[in-house]
Amino acid sequence: MAAVTESVVIDAPIEAAYGAFADLDRWPAILPDTLDVQVLYCDGYNQEFTMTVERPGGQETVRGIRYCRAPYELELVQTTPPPLLKRMTGRWTFAEQDGRTTVTATREFELLAPPSGDPAAARVSDEAEFGRRLSGHLQHNLQLFREAVEADVDR
């Protein structure tokens, strides 16, 4: 599987940074492209959810399971990944130093084999191109989380 990794430093304690990423109910307020999140199960360690997001090609709904290891790690397995993906897994790790938290997001993915004649699949049939797009998306989302967490801490 191919992988991408991006990081951001948040001027907040690890508990605040981890809390924002762990609380799926907050995601629509932080990420404008997140239309809906349904938490199907949560026991403090295991989370099962569905999430609908707006993409250039229309709405996408994914389903996943996250393993919450507060406040240091969230691990993700998408049991229903985005279209064009055979598999998507990921991890957010959190490390605090001097009151600031570094959040590192990693995604591993495997593309579906593009069906012949499918223009959408042809656009992302190359793993490197998909990885560049995914990396940009991760960077953008990490910045949105940084802004939200830092705004909460400043209140």
N, C-alpha and C positions, 0 to 999 in steps of 0.2 A: 504494500500500500504506500501511496505517496503521502507526504506530510508537510504541513506548514506550521510555523510558530511565530507568534507576535507577542510583544510585551508592552506594558505601560506602568509607569510609576504614579501611584495615587498618594496625594498628601493627606493620608488618613491612617488610623490604626488598622491592623489586619482584620479585626472583628467587623469593622464598618465596611471594608472592601468585600470581604467574604460574604457578609450578610446581603449585600445588594445582588451579588451574583447568585446566591443560593435561593433567594426569595423570588420564585418565578412569577408571583402575582404582581411584582413591581416592574417586570420587563416591559409591558406595554407603555408605561409612563416614561421609561428610560429610552427605549428603542422605538422610534416612530414607525418603523416598518412592521412591528409586531402588532397584529390586529387582535389576537385572542390567545390566551393560555388557559388550558384546563389541567389542573393538577388532579390526576386520577387516583394517586396513592402517595402518601408521604408519612413516614414513621420517624423522621428526624435523621435517618441515614439513607434510606431508599426513597427515591422520587420517581413516579411514573407520570408522564404528562403528554399532552398534545399541544402543539403551537402552530398557529396560522400566521404567516407573514406575507407581506406584499412584495412581489418581485416584478421586474420589468415584463415578464411573460404572464403575470397574473398571480393569484394567490396560491400559496403552497402550504400544505399542512404536513408536519412531521410528527412522529411519535418517538419518544425516547425514555430512557431510564438513566437516572443520575445517582451516583453513589457519593454521599456528602460526608466528607471527612474534615469537619470543622476544626479550626479555621484555615486549614492548610491546602485542601484539595477538593475539587469537584470533578468526578469522572463521568463521562457521557458515552452512552451507546444509543445510537438512533436505530430503533427497530423498524421504523419506516423513515428512511432517509429522504432528502429532497429528490425531486425528479433528476434523472440522468446519473444518479449515484447508486452503485451496487451496495456500498457500505460507507458509513461515516461514524467515526468515534472521536472522542476528544477529551481534553483535560484542561482545567484551569488550576494553576498552582499559585499560592499566595505566600510571600515571604516579607516579613517586616524588618526594617532596619531604621533606627532613629525616628520612629513614629511615622514612617512612610512605608507603603506597601507596594511591592512589585508584583504585578499580576501577569502571569505568562499563560497564554492560550495556545494550545496545540490541537490541530485537527489532522487526523489520518483519514484518507479517503481512497475509494476505488471507484472509478467510473464504470458505468454500464457500457457494454459494447454498443456503439451507435448503430441503430437500424439504418439500412441503406435508404437514402432519400429523405431522411429526417433532418430538416435544416437546423432545428434547435440543437439536436445532438451533435451535428457537424460543427456548430460554433464552439462546443466545449470538449470535443473529442480528444483534444490534446491535454494530457495531465498537467503539463507546465503552464499552459494558458489558464486552466481551471485553478491551479494552485495560485497563480498571480491574482486572479479575481477573488479567490477565497481569502488570501492574505490581506488584500485591501479591505475587504468586508470586515475581517477580524480587527484590523487597525481602527477602522471607523467605529465599530461597536465598543472597543476598549476605551476609546476617547470619550464616547457618550457615557459610559459607566464612570470614568474618571470624573467628568463634570458633575454627574449626579451625586456621587459619593462626596466629593469635595464640597458641593453646595449644602448637603445634609450636615456635614461636620461644621461648616461655617455658621449654621443657624444657632 
